[in-house]
Amino acid sequence: MATAIIMPKVGISVESCIITKWHKQKGDAVKAGDLLFSYETDKTSVDEEAKESGTLLEILAQEGDDVPVLETVCVIGAPGEDISALVKSAQSKAAAPAQEAEKAVSVAAAPAAAPAAPVTYADTDKIKASPRAKALAEKAGIDLRSVAGTGPGGRIIERDIQAAAKNGPLLTGAALAAGENAVGVGGTGIGGRVTVADLRNKPAAAAPDTGEVEIVKFTTIRKAIAKSMLQSLSSMAQLTNQGSFDATNILQYRAVLKASKDETITGITLNDILLYAVSRTLKNHRDLNAHLIGEELHRYRGVHVGVAVDTPRGLIVPTLRDADSMSLAEISVNAKKLIQEAVAGTISPDLLKGGTFTVTNLGTLGVESFTPVINPPQTGILGVCAVVERVRTVDGAIRSYPSMGLSLTYDHRAVDGAPAARFVMELKQNLEAFTELLAK
């Protein structure tokens, strides 16, 4: 019996996913465990394997389509099997969002008379758009050339058309059929729609820029990062304290671990040591282990440390939950697992939220000081800097020592300068006497 394959729900907060690649085509034989298709959320990419064997009888969502979770994307069954009922059911569900968007357009502006024949777009063979996006654009009277695509490779997908339906420009049926570029043209028709007369009266196009330039559209994750960072800087009173400490103790301890024959501890890194020290120090500075929601400070008993990870797709911050209850070895194992999944793009979206404080390490890239940006609604973030040789006077003699920088950014609405400085001071003391901290 044929089986409908649905878009998986990979996290509580994920409502839809974009199909990035089909690894099987219609008519291909499929075995359980074969790679079927790949998809991405705004944070991660996932490969979907076939759960059963058969033939791929129908593909209902194309590459670039933004598919709601639990919606049918393909059908697997026996060759020649009747799947019309499954296909019809899936198509009716898929049509619902388009119909809602069309209703929204008709409420915003009275619809123009529909053209007698189906609309054809001039030069649209160069525009990358999903079938759903094209169909909805035709119904709503939207010029595809006026829409910025957010799908893979800049492809226009359904949600782009839905956004354009709210922001315009919308065209009359005759103007749409004319196939002329309506970008930047003001509409004088009903509801502000662009008419044929508006197209004729549009200003002459400016001369093209002859300089060499590469235009790279933001990916989904880059847009999410940009939105979060802008929100952070525009909604918080952020201030950064810079400090440094003598890293002799942790460097020596790291060398001892690396030389050990116990494989469970040889992989412990300086970053793991920092995460351990931060998780313990935060217990005494609860205003920094908190979320600021409106005018309420939500302090957390457990320390859930966000670990900033540089990935090929952009910055991702998975959460090391209950880090304050883990041993150093457990922090090392769990942090590495989170980092590996984040880099591979297979991490669950549920592991990318719930952090109460974040640690970001640019020391491995030689950065000596920087100003990290807080991850809302957290109240603080710690930047870890490079180890550099500094000198100081000891018993009248000048001696060098390895110094590591720390950059604490905090939300001044919730945390004052002195408490923030005390956190950095205690953290420095814990790191300079790390072996003693382990004994506590």
Secondary structure by P-SEA (a helix, b strand, c coil): cbbbbccccccccccccccccccccccccccccccccccccccbbbbbbbccccccccccccccccccccccccccccccccaaaaaaaaaaaaaaaaaaaaaaaaaaccccccccccccccccccccccaaaaaaaaaacccccccccccccccccaaaaaaaaaccccccaaaaaacccccccccccccccccaaaaaaccccccccccbbbbbcccaaaaaaaaaaaaaaaccbbbbbbbcccaaaaaaaaaaaaaccccccccccaaaaaaaaaaaaacccccccccccccbbbbbcccbbbbbbbccccbbbbbbcccccccaaaaaaaaaaaaaaaaaccccccccccccbbbbbcccccccbbbbbbcccccbbbbbbbbbbbbbbcccbbbbbbbbbbbbbbccccccaaaaaaaaaaaaaaaaaaaaaaac
